[in-house]
Amino acid sequence: MKVNGREILLGNLSSPSVNSLLESLHLKPEMVALQRNGEILKRNSWQEVVLEEGDRIEILKMVGGG
C-alpha cells in the first residue's frame, strides 16, 4: 500500500482499517481528509473500510490560519 507516495506494509498495522493507519502515523482523524484509490472516503465509513495491498492512500492534513 502506498500512503502519500510512500510504501507502507499492512502487517505493521494493528488492523487493516483507516483508523489504525492514522493511529500508526500519529495523526488525529479529525485533522485529516483521506482519499483511497482516487476516491474521497467519508469519515463515517473509515471504521468499516478494510485497507488492502495495492491501495493508494492520500492523506491531507488540515491547517489552521488566519
SVG drawing of the C-alpha trace seen along z (x, -y; Angstrom):
<svg xmlns="http://www.w3.org/2000/svg" viewBox="-21 -36 29 45">
<polyline fill="none" stroke="black" stroke-width="0.4" points="0.0,0.0 1.2,-3.5 0.5,-6.4 1.3,-9.8 3.7,-8.1 5.5,-6.1 5.3,-2.3 3.6,-1.1 3.3,2.6 -0.2,3.6 1.4,6.1 2.7,3.2 -0.8,2.1 -2.9,3.5 -5.8,3.9 -6.1,3.0 -8.5,0.1 -8.2,-3.6 -8.2,-4.4 -5.3,-2.0 -3.4,-3.6 -3.9,-7.1 -3.0,-5.9 0.2,-4.4 1.1,-7.7 0.2,-9.6 -2.5,-11.6 -5.7,-12.8 -8.7,-11.7 -10.5,-15.0 -7.5,-16.8 -7.2,-15.0 -9.1,-14.2 -8.5,-10.9 -8.6,-9.6 -8.3,-5.9 -7.5,-4.9 -8.7,-8.3 -11.9,-8.4 -12.6,-10.6 -13.6,-8.5 -16.4,-9.8 -15.2,-10.0 -18.2,-7.9 -17.0,-5.0 -13.4,-4.9 -14.0,-2.2 -15.5,0.2 -13.1,-0.4 -10.6,2.5 -7.3,1.4 -5.6,3.8 -2.2,4.3 -2.1,2.1 -4.2,-0.6 -3.1,-4.2 -3.9,-6.4 -3.6,-10.2 -3.8,-11.9 -4.4,-15.7 -3.7,-17.5 -5.9,-20.4 -4.0,-23.6 -5.4,-26.4 -4.5,-30.0 -5.7,-33.5"/>
</svg>
